[in-house]
Structures are given as C-alpha cells and as structure tokens.
Amino acid sequence: MKTDKELLIKGVKRMAYTLALMFTAPVVLYQAFKNQDHPWYLPVLIAGGILAIAAVGMGFYGIRTLVNALFSRPK
C-alpha cells in the first residue's frame, strides 16, 4: 500500500483552509455580538455562522481526504 502524494497534498491544503476558517469564524461572530445595535449586525452574524459551518464541513472533508490518501488502495 502506497501513499497517494497528490491526494495527500490536497488534504493538507484543505486542512490549512480549515485552520484559517477556524480562526476567522469566531472573530467575525465576536464582532457581530459586540456591535448588536449596528445596522450591519444581522448580515455579519449570518456571515459568521456560515464561516463556522464551513469550518466544520471543511474539517471533515479534509480529514476524509487525508485518510483516503493514506489508506486507500491504488486503482
């Protein structure tokens, strides 16, 4: 069994995007809750929620890609 290096690199890139989203989403949500009386409160809150959901989804997708690169059989 050999490691698929291209798929491994793709998985590492996805995990890097996940890391960026994991830091961005809480900052955006914090800014939304800090400025609740601002007219842009709701759009910023929605954007933060979408970023948080994307971080979780991208994390699962990145881990799945890494596992497939390490343990899948060659075609």
MDTraj code that builds the backbone (N, CA, C; nanometers):
import mdtraj as md
import numpy as np

residues = "MET LYS THR ASP LYS GLU LEU LEU ILE LYS GLY VAL LYS ARG MET ALA TYR THR LEU ALA LEU MET PHE THR ALA PRO VAL VAL LEU TYR GLN ALA PHE LYS ASN GLN ASP HIS PRO TRP TYR LEU PRO VAL LEU ILE ALA GLY GLY ILE LEU ALA ILE ALA ALA VAL GLY MET GLY PHE TYR GLY ILE ARG THR LEU VAL ASN ALA LEU PHE SER ARG PRO LYS".split()
xyz = np.array([
    [0.0848, -0.1170, 0.0000],
    [0.0000, 0.0000, 0.0000],
    [0.0901, 0.1243, 0.0000],
    [0.0668, 0.2145, -0.0960],
    [0.1461, 0.3352, -0.1069],
    [0.0582, 0.4575, -0.0834],
    [0.1210, 0.5647, -0.0413],
    [0.0502, 0.6891, -0.0180],
    [0.0356, 0.7661, -0.1483],
    [-0.0853, 0.8142, -0.1745],
    [-0.1112, 0.8977, -0.2915],
    [-0.0684, 1.0407, -0.2570],
    [0.0470, 1.0817, -0.3093],
    [0.1058, 1.2093, -0.2690],
    [0.0238, 1.3290, -0.3147],
    [-0.0356, 1.3220, -0.4328],
    [-0.1176, 1.4333, -0.4812],
    [-0.2409, 1.4522, -0.3932],
    [-0.3038, 1.3422, -0.3567],
    [-0.4213, 1.3486, -0.2705],
    [-0.3824, 1.3940, -0.1297],
    [-0.2645, 1.3549, -0.0848],
    [-0.2152, 1.3978, 0.0454],
    [-0.1934, 1.5492, 0.0480],
    [-0.1362, 1.6039, -0.0568],
    [-0.1146, 1.7483, -0.0645],
    [-0.2479, 1.8218, -0.0684],
    [-0.3447, 1.7669, -0.1415],
    [-0.4773, 1.8273, -0.1470],
    [-0.5423, 1.8270, -0.0077],
    [-0.5252, 1.7189, 0.0667],
    [-0.5800, 1.7114, 0.2017],
    [-0.5145, 1.8090, 0.2969],
    [-0.3841, 1.8262, 0.2852],
    [-0.3134, 1.9221, 0.3710],
    [-0.3587, 2.0646, 0.3394],
    [-0.3803, 2.0946, 0.2112],
    [-0.4300, 2.2274, 0.1739],
    [-0.5691, 2.2513, 0.2320],
    [-0.6541, 2.1495, 0.2261],
    [-0.7885, 2.1637, 0.2825],
    [-0.7827, 2.1845, 0.4336],
    [-0.6899, 2.1186, 0.4992],
    [-0.6762, 2.1387, 0.6432],
    [-0.6221, 2.2788, 0.6741],
    [-0.5403, 2.3342, 0.5850],
    [-0.4939, 2.4719, 0.6032],
    [-0.6104, 2.5695, 0.5895],
    [-0.6992, 2.5445, 0.4917],
    [-0.8182, 2.6281, 0.4791],
    [-0.9065, 2.6150, 0.6031],
    [-0.9151, 2.4946, 0.6564],
    [-0.9927, 2.4729, 0.7786],
    [-0.9359, 2.5536, 0.8939],
    [-0.8043, 2.5539, 0.9066],
    [-0.7403, 2.6298, 1.0135],
    [-0.7702, 2.7784, 1.0000],
    [-0.7659, 2.8297, 0.8777],
    [-0.7973, 2.9707, 0.8557],
    [-0.9428, 3.0005, 0.8921],
    [-1.0338, 2.9117, 0.8535],
    [-1.1746, 2.9311, 0.8865],
    [-1.1993, 2.9194, 1.0365],
    [-1.1232, 2.8329, 1.1038],
    [-1.1406, 2.8152, 1.2482],
    [-1.1018, 2.9409, 1.3261],
    [-1.0141, 3.0225, 1.2708],
    [-0.9798, 3.1477, 1.3366],
    [-1.0676, 3.2627, 1.2896],
    [-1.1098, 3.2609, 1.1643],
    [-1.1879, 3.3707, 1.1092],
    [-1.3311, 3.3721, 1.1631],
    [-1.3951, 3.2572, 1.1692],
    [-1.5354, 3.2498, 1.2097],
    [-1.5593, 3.3044, 1.3509],
    [-1.4828, 3.2668, 1.4522],
    [-1.5081, 3.3231, 1.5853],
    [-1.4830, 3.4740, 1.5929],
    [-1.3868, 3.5234, 1.5162],
    [-1.3602, 3.6674, 1.5170],
    [-1.4793, 3.7428, 1.4588],
    [-1.5339, 3.6920, 1.3478],
    [-1.6493, 3.7573, 1.2857],
    [-1.7709, 3.7494, 1.3781],
    [-1.7931, 3.6347, 1.4399],
    [-1.9050, 3.6216, 1.5336],
    [-1.8882, 3.7134, 1.6546],
    [-1.7671, 3.7263, 1.7046],
    [-1.7416, 3.8142, 1.8178],
    [-1.7716, 3.9598, 1.7806],
    [-1.7297, 3.9997, 1.6622],
    [-1.7554, 4.1365, 1.6182],
    [-1.9052, 4.1606, 1.6009],
    [-1.9779, 4.0601, 1.5555],
    [-2.1227, 4.0752, 1.5399],
    [-2.1901, 4.0929, 1.6758],
    [-2.1536, 4.0100, 1.7724],
    [-2.2172, 4.0196, 1.9038],
    [-2.1728, 4.1438, 1.9808],
    [-2.0564, 4.1936, 1.9488],
    [-2.0070, 4.3148, 2.0156],
    [-2.0820, 4.4386, 1.9665],
    [-2.1302, 4.4375, 1.8445],
    [-2.1971, 4.5537, 1.7849],
    [-2.3426, 4.5219, 1.7518],
    [-2.4200, 4.4820, 1.8519],
    [-2.5574, 4.4402, 1.8267],
    [-2.6494, 4.5552, 1.7860],
    [-2.6150, 4.6779, 1.8184],
    [-2.7001, 4.7905, 1.7818],
    [-2.6646, 4.8488, 1.6451],
    [-2.5657, 4.7942, 1.5803],
    [-2.5225, 4.8419, 1.4487],
    [-2.6156, 4.7872, 1.3407],
    [-2.6405, 4.8639, 1.2329],
    [-2.7305, 4.8140, 1.1274],
    [-2.6771, 4.6910, 1.0536],
    [-2.5482, 4.6672, 1.0550],
    [-2.4898, 4.5517, 0.9869],
    [-2.4805, 4.4296, 1.0781],
    [-2.5468, 4.4332, 1.1927],
    [-2.5390, 4.3225, 1.2891],
    [-2.5829, 4.1896, 1.2268],
    [-2.6997, 4.1871, 1.1684],
    [-2.7538, 4.0615, 1.1160],
    [-2.6725, 4.0055, 0.9985],
    [-2.6327, 4.0857, 0.8996],
    [-2.5506, 4.0275, 0.7923],
    [-2.4160, 3.9733, 0.8413],
    [-2.3540, 4.0428, 0.9373],
    [-2.2256, 3.9954, 0.9903],
    [-2.2463, 3.8678, 1.0718],
    [-2.3549, 3.8613, 1.1458],
    [-2.3857, 3.7410, 1.2226],
    [-2.4098, 3.6217, 1.1296],
    [-2.4821, 3.6428, 1.0227],
    [-2.5081, 3.5354, 0.9265],
    [-2.3773, 3.4911, 0.8599],
    [-2.2926, 3.5878, 0.8229],
    [-2.1637, 3.5538, 0.7617],
    [-2.0770, 3.4731, 0.8584],
    [-2.0769, 3.5104, 0.9849],
    [-2.0003, 3.4356, 1.0848],
    [-2.0524, 3.2946, 1.1023],
    [-2.1842, 3.2795, 1.1006],
    [-2.2426, 3.1458, 1.1106],
    [-2.2080, 3.0585, 0.9913],
    [-2.2113, 3.1181, 0.8735],
    [-2.1749, 3.0431, 0.7531],
    [-2.0277, 3.0027, 0.7579],
    [-1.9415, 3.0923, 0.8043],
    [-1.7996, 3.0599, 0.8160],
    [-1.7766, 2.9475, 0.9173],
    [-1.8511, 2.9489, 1.0278],
    [-1.8362, 2.8441, 1.1288],
    [-1.8805, 2.7083, 1.0737],
    [-1.9926, 2.7059, 1.0028],
    [-2.0398, 2.5810, 0.9427],
    [-1.9405, 2.5335, 0.8370],
    [-1.8855, 2.6277, 0.7597],
    [-1.7868, 2.5911, 0.6579],
    [-1.6606, 2.5346, 0.7221],
    [-1.6209, 2.5859, 0.8382],
    [-1.5021, 2.5344, 0.9068],
    [-1.5225, 2.3893, 0.9484],
    [-1.6388, 2.3580, 1.0022],
    [-1.6669, 2.2205, 1.0434],
    [-1.6729, 2.1285, 0.9217],
    [-1.7435, 2.1716, 0.8185],
    [-1.7551, 2.0895, 0.6974],
    [-1.6213, 2.0677, 0.6297],
    [-1.5432, 2.1742, 0.6184],
    [-1.4121, 2.1625, 0.5548],
    [-1.3191, 2.0749, 0.6385],
    [-1.3345, 2.0781, 0.7703],
    [-1.2535, 1.9920, 0.8567],
    [-1.2810, 1.8451, 0.8311],
    [-1.4097, 1.8092, 0.8247],
    [-1.4445, 1.6705, 0.7964],
    [-1.3983, 1.6293, 0.6572],
    [-1.4168, 1.7181, 0.5603],
    [-1.3777, 1.6875, 0.4224],
    [-1.2258, 1.6736, 0.4103],
    [-1.1515, 1.7581, 0.4806],
    [-1.0057, 1.7493, 0.4773],
    [-0.9536, 1.6233, 0.5431],
    [-1.0126, 1.5863, 0.6562],
    [-0.9717, 1.4631, 0.7239],
    [-1.0035, 1.3415, 0.6374],
    [-1.1201, 1.3430, 0.5716],
    [-1.1562, 1.2319, 0.4836],
    [-1.0573, 1.2198, 0.3672],
    [-1.0148, 1.3345, 0.3144],
    [-0.9179, 1.3326, 0.2048],
    [-0.7838, 1.2771, 0.2518],
    [-0.7408, 1.3176, 0.3706],
    [-0.6147, 1.2660, 0.4242],
    [-0.6209, 1.1158, 0.4482],
    [-0.7306, 1.0680, 0.5028],
    [-0.7445, 0.9251, 0.5288],
    [-0.7460, 0.8478, 0.3972],
    [-0.8155, 0.9010, 0.2963],
    [-0.8165, 0.8338, 0.1661],
    [-0.6779, 0.8322, 0.1044],
    [-0.6009, 0.9379, 0.1244],
    [-0.4655, 0.9413, 0.0676],
    [-0.3744, 0.8410, 0.1367],
    [-0.3924, 0.8230, 0.2652],
    [-0.3027, 0.7347, 0.3397],
    [-0.3420, 0.5875, 0.3327],
    [-0.4721, 0.5571, 0.3296],
    [-0.5148, 0.4194, 0.3448],
    [-0.5893, 0.3588, 0.2278],
    [-0.6151, 0.4338, 0.1223],
    [-0.6910, 0.3752, 0.0110],
    [-0.5983, 0.2918, -0.0773],
    [-0.6587, 0.1982, -0.1457],
    [-0.5828, 0.1105, -0.2335],
    [-0.5629, 0.1783, -0.3682],
    [-0.4525, 0.1535, -0.4333],
    [-0.4317, 0.2115, -0.5658],
    [-0.5299, 0.1535, -0.6675],
    [-0.5632, 0.2326, -0.7678],
    [-0.6611, 0.1898, -0.8683],
    [-0.5956, 0.1065, -0.9750],
])
top = md.Topology()
chain = top.add_chain()
for i, resn in enumerate(residues, 1):
    res = top.add_residue(resn, chain, resSeq=i)
    for name in ("N", "CA", "C"):
        top.add_atom(name, md.element.get_by_symbol(name[0]), res)
traj = md.Trajectory(xyz[None], top)
